Amino acid sequence: MNFKLLFKVKFIVILCLLLTFSFMGCAPPEEGEEENGALDEQEENGAEDSPEDAPEIPEAIFTAPDEEPRLSVFFHEEDDVREMEFEEYIKGVVAGEMDPTWPKDALAAQAIIARSFTMFKIAEDGGLPERNAHASTDIQEFQAYSEEDITDEVEQAVEDTRGEIAIHEGNFIRAWFHAFAGPRTATAEEGLGFAEEEPPYIQIVDSPAMDIIPEEERDWEETFTTQELSQAAEAVTGESPQGEFDVEIIEEGPSGRAVLLEMGGVEVPAPELRIELGSEVMRSTFYEEIESQDNEIRFSGVGFGHGVGMCQWGAKALVQEDNAPEDVVTYFYDNVRIVNLWE
């Protein structure tokens, strides 16, 4: 056999194989592969820019594509409605709802939630049509607002998350939040007495706040007369407890909060009783002890607020562990995405 010819044949075969593998290695990605990789990175590091399934900005506040909306805000102290940029309103909400001296990234998480809360309310029913406004500075009907407490940190937190909103399966979320969850957050039904279907993104998670919150902020106790409790129970249920009564928990929710109480033969929903007695007096429904003393009932517990959604003290704890604001949101709400709806 001609060895020179054999050598040439082998050389050509090897060269062809090398060229084949080279082209295979440089083959273009499958359709969507490159985009999905970029999307994963965006989801990990922050908000996605205008994804296709993002909900549209409600028509009531829409200005132009990718542009910041404008709001009509009812200022309850002045009984007046003002026009303002969306982000300007969010600055006042962040300053009113969270301690403005807290870490910037905790304030930024609150900004995302405040935007999401506002957008859901406007998309759902126009905001506050009875006020001829989209939002309000009255905490009883919308969110807290404090223009005078806006600091440089609040300004920067809002700017850092400009246009960022949490969504679930293409819809705005009910972005409930509260001061302190206690050991864990609550379902909407147990924490708020929410009668509609439980939102799929509301979940029970441990609150990292337990490691950082001061004792006086963590624990609470309050004593009520049986007359005060009887009047509150009647206001909530329309029924009047009879005779002397103890307060007994007859139903708890999955997080351990009281859902239903019995007072003098009357069944009273715990979330509604809390609101009737004063949400800053009876700070939570996470009771640790209920004790009868003559004509008084002493409640002691842990937590501050209804416990649903984002725990603000928990947000502070998470950012102290170097979590980004977007990570805080996705910790408290299940399977949500952060999208950026305007520049």
C-alpha positions in Angstrom: 0.0 0.0 0.0 1.2 3.5 -0.8 1.9 5.0 2.7 2.1 8.6 1.3 -1.5 8.2 -0.1 -2.7 6.7 3.2 -1.2 9.6 5.2 -3.0 12.1 2.9 -6.3 10.3 3.4 -6.0 10.3 7.2 -5.0 14.0 7.2 -8.1 14.9 5.2 -10.4 12.9 7.4 -9.0 14.4 10.6 -9.2 17.9 9.1 -12.9 17.3 8.2 -13.7 16.1 11.7 -12.0 19.1 13.3 -14.0 21.5 11.1 -17.2 19.7 11.8 -16.7 20.0 15.6 -15.7 23.6 15.3 -18.9 24.5 13.5 -21.0 22.6 16.0 -19.3 24.5 18.9 -20.1 27.9 17.2 -23.7 27.0 16.3 -26.2 29.7 17.2 -28.4 29.2 20.2 -31.9 27.7 19.9 -34.6 30.3 19.5 -35.1 32.1 22.8 -32.0 30.6 24.5 -30.0 33.8 24.6 -33.1 35.8 25.7 -33.9 33.4 28.5 -30.4 33.6 29.8 -30.6 37.4 29.9 -34.0 37.1 31.6 -32.7 34.8 34.3 -29.9 37.3 35.0 -32.4 40.2 35.2 -34.6 38.2 37.6 -31.6 37.5 39.8 -30.3 41.0 39.9 -33.3 43.3 39.7 -36.4 44.2 37.7 -37.2 43.0 34.2 -37.7 45.7 31.6 -41.2 45.7 30.1 -41.7 41.9 29.7 -44.4 40.9 27.2 -46.7 39.6 29.9 -46.5 42.6 32.1 -49.9 44.2 32.8 -50.7 47.5 31.2 -50.7 50.7 33.2 -54.4 51.5 34.0 -55.9 53.9 31.5 -57.0 56.2 34.3 -53.3 57.2 34.9 -51.7 56.3 31.6 -49.7 59.1 30.0 -47.6 57.5 27.2 -45.7 54.2 26.7 -42.8 53.7 29.1 -43.6 57.1 30.7 -44.3 57.7 34.4 -48.0 58.0 35.2 -49.6 61.0 37.0 -51.9 60.6 40.0 -54.7 62.6 41.5 -54.1 62.4 45.3 -56.6 63.3 48.0 -54.9 65.1 50.8 -57.3 64.4 53.7 -55.8 67.0 56.1 -56.6 69.8 53.6 -59.7 68.2 52.0 -58.0 68.8 48.6 -57.0 66.8 45.5 -53.5 67.4 44.0 -52.0 66.2 40.8 -48.5 64.8 41.1 -46.1 62.4 39.5 -46.4 58.8 40.6 -42.9 58.6 42.0 -43.4 61.8 44.0 -46.4 60.2 45.7 -44.4 57.0 46.4 -41.7 59.1 48.2 -44.3 60.4 50.7 -45.7 56.9 51.2 -42.3 55.3 51.9 -41.6 58.1 54.4 -45.0 57.7 56.0 -45.0 53.9 56.2 -41.4 53.1 57.2 -38.9 54.7 59.5 -37.0 57.0 57.0 -33.7 56.4 59.0 -33.8 52.7 58.1 -31.3 51.2 55.6 -31.8 52.5 52.0 -32.5 49.0 50.6 -35.3 48.4 53.1 -36.8 51.7 52.1 -36.4 50.6 48.4 -38.3 47.3 49.1 -41.1 49.4 50.7 -41.1 51.6 47.5 -41.7 48.5 45.3 -44.5 47.4 47.6 -46.1 50.9 47.8 -46.1 51.1 43.9 -47.6 47.6 43.6 -50.3 48.4 46.2 -51.2 51.6 44.5 -51.2 50.1 41.0 -53.5 47.2 42.1 -56.0 49.6 43.7 -56.2 51.8 40.7 -56.4 48.8 38.3 -59.1 47.1 40.4 -61.5 50.0 41.0 -59.9 53.2 39.9 -58.3 54.0 43.2 -60.7 56.2 45.2 -63.6 57.2 42.9 -65.6 58.5 45.8 -62.8 61.0 46.4 -62.4 61.7 42.7 -58.8 60.6 43.2 -56.5 57.7 42.5 -54.9 57.7 45.9 -55.1 59.2 49.4 -52.9 60.4 52.2 -55.3 58.9 54.7 -53.9 55.6 56.1 -57.5 54.5 56.9 -58.5 54.4 53.2 -55.2 54.0 51.3 -51.6 54.3 52.6 -49.8 56.6 55.1 -48.2 59.6 53.6 -45.6 62.1 55.1 -44.1 64.7 52.8 -42.2 66.3 55.7 -40.4 63.0 56.5 -38.9 62.5 53.0 -35.1 62.3 53.4 -32.3 61.9 50.9 -32.3 58.2 51.7 -35.9 57.9 50.8 -35.4 59.9 47.6 -32.6 57.6 46.6 -34.5 54.4 47.5 -37.4 55.5 45.3 -35.1 56.5 42.5 -33.2 53.2 42.7 -36.4 51.2 42.1 -38.1 53.7 39.8 -41.0 52.0 38.0 -40.5 48.6 39.7 -43.7 46.8 40.5 -44.4 43.2 41.6 -46.7 41.0 39.5 -48.0 37.5 39.5 -48.8 35.7 36.3 -49.2 39.0 34.5 -51.3 40.7 37.1 -50.7 43.3 39.7 -50.6 41.9 43.2 -52.4 42.8 46.4 -49.3 44.1 48.1 -50.3 43.9 51.7 -47.6 44.8 54.3 -47.4 45.3 58.0 -44.9 46.4 60.7 -43.9 43.1 62.3 -45.2 39.5 61.6 -44.0 37.9 64.8 -42.5 34.5 64.2 -44.1 34.1 60.8 -46.4 35.8 58.3 -50.1 35.0 57.9 -52.6 34.0 55.2 -55.0 36.7 54.1 -57.9 34.8 55.6 -56.5 34.5 59.1 -54.7 37.9 59.2 -57.3 40.1 57.5 -60.5 38.0 57.5 -60.2 38.2 53.7 -63.3 36.5 52.4 -62.3 36.1 48.8 -60.1 33.3 47.3 -56.7 33.3 48.9 -54.2 35.0 46.6 -51.7 32.4 45.4 -48.7 34.6 46.1 -49.6 35.2 49.8 -47.6 32.6 51.8 -46.5 31.9 55.4 -42.8 32.4 55.8 -40.6 32.8 58.9 -39.8 36.4 59.7 -36.1 37.1 60.1 -37.1 40.1 62.2 -37.1 38.0 65.3 -33.3 38.2 65.4 -33.1 42.0 65.4 -36.3 43.6 66.7 -36.2 45.2 70.2 -38.2 43.4 72.9 -40.5 46.4 73.4 -41.4 46.3 69.6 -41.7 42.5 69.6 -44.0 41.9 72.5 -47.2 43.6 73.6 -50.0 43.3 76.2 -53.2 45.1 76.8 -56.1 44.9 79.2 -59.7 45.5 78.4 -62.8 45.5 80.6 -65.4 42.9 79.9 -67.8 45.8 79.0 -65.3 47.1 76.4 -65.0 43.7 74.9 -68.8 43.1 75.0 -69.4 46.3 73.1 -66.7 45.5 70.6 -68.1 42.0 70.0 -71.6 43.4 69.5 -70.3 46.0 67.0 -68.6 43.3 65.0 -71.2 40.6 65.1 -74.5 42.3 65.9 -74.9 39.9 68.9 -74.4 40.8 72.6 -72.4 38.4 74.8 -74.4 37.3 77.8 -73.4 37.4 81.5 -69.9 37.1 82.7 -67.6 35.6 80.1 -64.1 34.5 79.4 -62.4 34.9 76.1 -61.5 31.6 74.4 -59.7 30.9 71.1 -61.9 28.4 69.3 -60.0 28.5 65.9 -56.5 29.2 64.9 -55.1 29.8 61.4 -52.1 27.9 59.9 -49.6 30.5 61.1 -50.8 30.1 64.7 -52.9 33.3 64.9 -56.3 33.4 66.4 -59.1 33.4 63.8 -62.2 33.0 65.9 -62.9 33.8 69.6 -65.8 33.0 71.8 -67.1 35.6 74.3 -70.2 34.9 76.3 -71.6 32.5 73.8 -70.9 34.8 70.8 -68.3 33.8 68.1 -66.2 36.8 67.2 -63.7 37.0 64.3 -60.4 37.9 65.8 -59.2 40.2 62.9 -62.4 42.3 63.0 -62.3 42.5 66.9 -58.7 43.8 66.6 -59.7 46.6 64.3 -62.8 47.5 66.4 -60.6 47.7 69.6 -57.9 49.7 67.8 -55.2 48.2 65.7 -52.5 50.0 67.6 -53.9 48.9 70.9 -54.5 45.2 70.2 -51.4 45.1 68.0 -51.9 41.6 66.6 -53.9 38.4 66.8 -50.8 36.3 67.6 -51.8 35.8 71.2 -49.5 34.1 73.7 -51.9 34.4 76.6 -55.4 35.5 77.5 -56.1 35.9 81.2 -59.3 36.8 83.1 -58.9 39.1 86.1 -62.2 40.0 87.8 -64.0 42.2 85.2 -61.0 42.5 83.0 -59.3 40.4 80.3 -55.6 40.7 79.7 -54.2 39.8 76.2 -50.5 39.4 75.6 -48.9 38.6 72.3 -46.3 39.2 69.7 -46.3 41.1 66.4 -47.7 44.4 65.1 -50.2 44.3 62.3 -52.2 41.8 60.4 -49.2 39.7 59.4 -50.0 39.4 55.7 -47.4 40.0 53.0 -44.2 41.9 53.7 -43.0 42.3 57.3 -41.2 45.7 57.4 -39.0 44.6 60.3 -38.3 41.4 58.4 -37.3 43.5 55.3 -34.8 45.4 57.5 -33.3 42.2 58.7 -33.0 40.8 55.2 -31.2 43.9 53.8 -28.8 43.8 56.8 -27.8 40.4 55.4 -27.0 42.0 52.0 -30.2 41.0 50.2 -31.4 43.3 47.4 -34.8 45.1 47.7 -36.1 42.8 44.9 -35.0 39.8 46.9 -36.9 41.0 49.9 -40.1 41.2 47.9 -39.7 37.7 46.4 -39.0 36.3 49.9 -42.4 37.4 51.3 -44.5 36.9 48.2 -44.5 33.5 46.4 -43.8 33.3 42.6 -43.9 37.0 41.9 -41.7 38.9 39.4 -40.5 42.5 39.6 -41.1 44.4 36.4 -40.1 47.9 35.3 -43.1 49.7 33.8 -41.5 53.1 33.1 -38.2 54.8 32.7 
